[in-house]
Amino acid sequence: AEKSAQNIIDALIASKKTTLPRFLFGLGIRHAGESTAKALAKHFGSLDAIMNASEAQLLEVADVGPIVASSIRLFFDQAHNREVVQQLKDCGFEWPEGQALNADQGPRPLLGKTFVITGTLPSLSRDEAKDLIEAAGGKVSGSVSKKTNFLLAGTEAGSKLDKAISLGVTVIDQSQLHAMLQETQTGAQNSTGNLTPNNATSNLSDDTKLSEDDNPQNSAALESLISSSSSPSSSQTPQADDDSDQLSLI
């Protein structure tokens, strides 16, 4: 019996050690799903930076659009929600925090520009290209739309290239991306014209379109933080009112 009780205590203690993305997702912020939480944590590095970010700063994050940015800002503008977050931290919830993606605030020539990557690049993987773009202030989307500024295309670019051309989106290759990354002033990157990469084919199907993975409206907030343990019914667990963005401890 004592061993069983100790196991429960150990599980409760372990459940308080989490990650910043899981904690953010557990808060139940409207329109902020798991992928958005991961993007926020990667971009800002710390919870305080996220809580104090303006809508304009939030919009710089990959996977964050106007609706999501407004929802995040509204959530943290409510004093009650900030109090609950502090109470959770006081109760022992903790996570490792890192350096913000753009902490050095070096040149960001791609600020405000949205890219889509398709095809095989000569010497970069898609993830490497994405990291370069985001480090320079750009955003990377999974699908081409009227809001896309540039399509970074390699060989076998497929239907995304066709759609980009039909929408008048500027198509660039890897060498042009490198040239844009060396610009020191925002907006100087518009000197390139449309380019159709050699050997582009249409036999590559589109990647699955990215979408905002909406969170249920704050119901069962922070459930993901403690899913690994079965806490007693008397323990404090944040709950969210179905008609508001406020959290409460019961």
C-alpha positions as CSV (number, residue, x, y, z in Angstrom):
1,A,0.0,0.0,0.0
2,E,2.8,2.4,0.9
3,K,4.6,1.6,-2.4
4,S,1.4,2.2,-4.3
5,A,0.9,5.6,-2.6
6,Q,4.5,6.6,-3.3
7,N,4.0,5.6,-7.0
8,I,1.0,8.0,-7.2
9,I,3.0,10.8,-5.5
10,D,5.9,10.2,-7.9
11,A,3.5,10.3,-10.9
12,L,2.0,13.6,-9.7
13,I,5.4,15.1,-9.3
14,A,6.5,13.9,-12.7
15,S,3.3,15.3,-14.4
16,K,4.4,18.8,-13.4
17,K,7.5,18.5,-15.5
18,T,6.4,19.3,-19.0
19,T,7.4,21.3,-22.1
20,L,6.5,24.8,-23.1
21,P,4.5,23.7,-26.1
22,R,2.5,21.2,-24.0
23,F,1.8,23.8,-21.3
24,L,0.6,26.4,-23.9
25,F,-1.6,23.8,-25.6
26,G,-3.0,22.8,-22.2
27,L,-4.1,26.4,-21.5
28,G,-6.9,25.9,-24.1
29,I,-6.4,29.2,-26.0
30,R,-8.9,29.4,-28.8
31,H,-7.6,28.6,-32.2
32,A,-4.1,27.7,-30.8
33,G,-3.5,24.0,-31.4
34,E,-0.5,21.8,-30.9
35,S,1.4,22.9,-34.0
36,T,0.8,26.6,-33.1
37,A,2.0,26.0,-29.5
38,K,5.2,24.4,-30.9
39,A,5.7,27.3,-33.3
40,L,5.2,29.9,-30.5
41,A,7.7,28.1,-28.2
42,K,10.3,27.8,-31.0
43,H,10.0,31.4,-32.0
44,F,9.8,33.1,-28.6
45,G,11.7,30.7,-26.4
46,S,9.9,31.6,-23.2
47,L,6.4,31.9,-21.8
48,D,6.9,35.5,-20.6
49,A,7.9,36.5,-24.1
50,I,4.8,34.9,-25.6
51,M,2.5,36.5,-22.9
52,N,3.9,39.9,-23.6
53,A,4.1,39.7,-27.4
54,S,2.1,42.2,-29.4
55,E,-0.2,41.0,-32.3
56,A,2.4,42.3,-34.8
57,Q,5.1,40.2,-33.1
58,L,2.8,37.1,-33.0
59,L,2.1,37.4,-36.7
60,E,5.8,36.9,-37.3
61,V,5.5,33.3,-36.1
62,A,5.0,30.5,-38.6
63,D,1.6,29.0,-38.3
64,V,0.1,32.2,-36.7
65,G,-2.4,34.3,-38.7
66,P,-4.5,37.3,-37.7
67,I,-7.3,35.3,-36.0
68,V,-4.9,33.2,-33.9
69,A,-2.7,36.3,-33.0
70,S,-5.8,38.2,-31.9
71,S,-7.0,35.2,-29.8
72,I,-3.6,34.7,-28.1
73,R,-3.4,38.4,-27.3
74,L,-7.0,38.5,-26.0
75,F,-6.3,35.5,-23.7
76,F,-3.2,37.0,-22.1
77,D,-4.7,40.4,-21.8
78,Q,-7.1,39.0,-19.2
79,A,-5.6,39.5,-15.8
80,H,-7.4,36.4,-14.5
81,N,-5.7,34.1,-17.0
82,R,-2.3,35.6,-16.1
83,E,-3.0,34.9,-12.4
84,V,-3.9,31.2,-13.2
85,V,-0.7,30.8,-15.1
86,Q,1.2,32.1,-12.2
87,Q,-0.6,29.8,-9.8
88,L,0.3,26.8,-11.9
89,K,3.9,27.9,-11.9
90,D,3.7,28.3,-8.1
91,C,2.3,24.8,-7.8
92,G,5.4,23.4,-9.4
93,F,4.7,23.2,-13.1
94,E,8.0,23.7,-14.9
95,W,9.6,23.3,-18.3
96,P,12.9,24.1,-20.0
97,E,13.0,27.4,-21.8
98,G,15.3,28.3,-24.7
99,Q,16.6,31.2,-26.7
100,A,14.2,33.0,-29.0
101,L,14.6,32.1,-32.6
102,N,15.6,35.6,-33.5
103,A,17.2,36.6,-30.2
104,D,20.2,38.2,-31.9
105,Q,17.9,40.5,-33.9
106,G,20.2,40.4,-36.9
107,P,19.1,41.4,-40.4
108,R,15.7,40.0,-41.2
109,P,15.2,40.6,-44.9
110,L,12.3,38.2,-45.3
111,L,10.2,39.8,-42.5
112,G,6.5,39.7,-43.4
113,K,7.0,37.4,-46.4
114,T,5.2,34.0,-46.8
115,F,7.0,31.1,-48.6
116,V,5.9,27.7,-49.8
117,I,8.6,25.1,-50.5
118,T,8.2,22.4,-53.1
119,G,10.3,20.0,-55.1
120,T,13.9,18.8,-54.5
121,L,16.4,21.6,-53.8
122,P,20.1,21.2,-54.9
123,S,21.8,21.2,-51.5
124,L,19.1,21.9,-48.8
125,S,16.4,19.8,-47.3
126,R,13.0,21.4,-46.9
127,D,13.5,21.6,-43.2
128,E,16.9,23.4,-43.7
129,A,15.3,25.8,-46.1
130,K,12.4,26.4,-43.7
131,D,14.9,27.2,-40.9
132,L,16.8,29.7,-43.0
133,I,13.6,31.5,-44.0
134,E,12.2,31.7,-40.5
135,A,15.5,32.9,-39.1
136,A,15.3,35.7,-41.6
137,G,11.8,36.7,-40.4
138,G,9.8,34.9,-43.1
139,K,7.0,32.4,-42.7
140,V,6.6,29.0,-44.3
141,S,3.2,27.7,-45.3
142,G,2.2,24.2,-46.5
143,S,0.0,25.3,-49.4
144,V,0.0,28.0,-52.1
145,S,-2.6,30.7,-51.8
146,K,-3.1,34.4,-52.8
147,K,-1.3,35.3,-49.6
148,T,1.8,33.4,-50.7
149,N,4.7,35.8,-51.7
150,F,7.2,33.3,-53.0
151,L,7.3,29.6,-54.0
152,L,10.7,28.1,-53.5
153,A,10.9,25.4,-56.1
154,G,13.3,22.6,-56.9
155,T,13.1,19.8,-59.4
156,E,9.9,17.8,-59.6
157,A,8.0,20.7,-58.1
158,G,4.6,19.3,-59.0
159,S,1.1,20.9,-58.8
160,K,2.2,23.6,-56.3
161,L,4.3,25.2,-59.1
162,D,1.3,25.1,-61.4
163,K,-0.9,26.8,-58.8
164,A,1.7,29.4,-58.0
165,I,2.0,30.4,-61.7
166,S,-1.8,30.6,-62.0
167,L,-2.0,32.9,-59.0
168,G,0.9,35.1,-60.1
169,V,3.1,34.0,-57.2
170,T,6.8,34.7,-57.7
171,V,8.7,31.5,-58.1
172,I,12.4,31.3,-57.0
173,D,15.1,28.7,-56.8
174,Q,17.6,28.0,-54.1
175,S,20.3,30.4,-55.5
176,Q,17.7,33.3,-55.5
177,L,16.8,32.4,-51.9
178,H,20.4,32.7,-50.8
179,A,20.6,36.1,-52.6
180,M,17.5,37.3,-50.8
181,L,18.9,36.2,-47.4
182,Q,21.9,38.5,-47.9
183,E,19.7,41.6,-48.4
184,T,19.8,44.0,-45.4
185,Q,16.7,45.9,-46.1
186,T,13.1,44.6,-46.0
187,G,11.5,44.8,-49.4
188,A,14.8,44.7,-51.4
189,Q,14.0,41.1,-52.3
190,N,11.4,42.0,-55.0
191,S,14.0,42.4,-57.8
192,T,13.6,38.8,-59.0
193,G,11.1,37.7,-61.6
194,N,9.2,34.5,-62.1
195,L,11.4,31.5,-62.7
196,T,10.3,28.0,-63.8
197,P,12.9,25.5,-62.6
198,N,14.2,23.0,-65.2
199,N,12.9,19.5,-65.1
200,A,9.8,20.5,-63.1
201,T,7.1,17.9,-63.5
202,S,3.5,17.6,-62.5
203,N,3.7,14.1,-61.1
204,L,4.3,15.2,-57.5
205,S,1.1,15.5,-55.6
206,D,0.6,18.3,-53.1
207,D,1.6,17.8,-49.5
208,T,-1.3,17.6,-47.1
209,K,-2.6,21.2,-46.7
210,L,-1.8,22.6,-43.3
211,S,-4.6,23.9,-41.2
212,E,-5.1,25.5,-37.8
213,D,-5.7,22.5,-35.5
214,D,-8.4,24.2,-33.4
215,N,-8.5,23.4,-29.7
216,P,-11.9,22.6,-28.3
217,Q,-13.2,25.8,-26.7
218,N,-11.0,25.7,-23.6
219,S,-12.7,22.6,-22.3
220,A,-10.6,20.2,-20.2
221,A,-7.8,22.8,-20.1
222,L,-4.4,21.5,-19.2
223,E,-5.6,17.9,-19.6
224,S,-2.6,17.2,-21.8
225,L,-0.2,18.3,-19.1
226,I,-1.3,15.7,-16.6
227,S,-2.5,12.9,-18.9
228,S,0.4,10.7,-17.8
229,S,-0.9,10.5,-14.3
230,S,-4.3,10.0,-12.6
231,S,-4.5,12.8,-10.1
232,P,-7.0,12.8,-7.2
233,S,-10.3,14.5,-7.7
234,S,-9.4,17.1,-5.0
235,S,-6.3,18.3,-6.9
236,Q,-6.3,21.7,-8.5
237,T,-6.9,21.5,-12.2
238,P,-7.6,24.5,-14.4
239,Q,-11.0,24.6,-16.0
240,A,-12.3,27.0,-18.6
241,D,-15.7,28.5,-18.8
242,D,-17.4,27.5,-22.1
243,D,-18.5,31.1,-22.7
244,S,-15.2,32.9,-22.0
245,D,-11.5,32.6,-22.4
246,Q,-10.9,32.7,-18.6
247,L,-9.4,29.8,-16.7
248,S,-10.3,29.0,-13.2
249,L,-8.9,26.7,-10.5
250,I,-11.4,24.4,-8.8
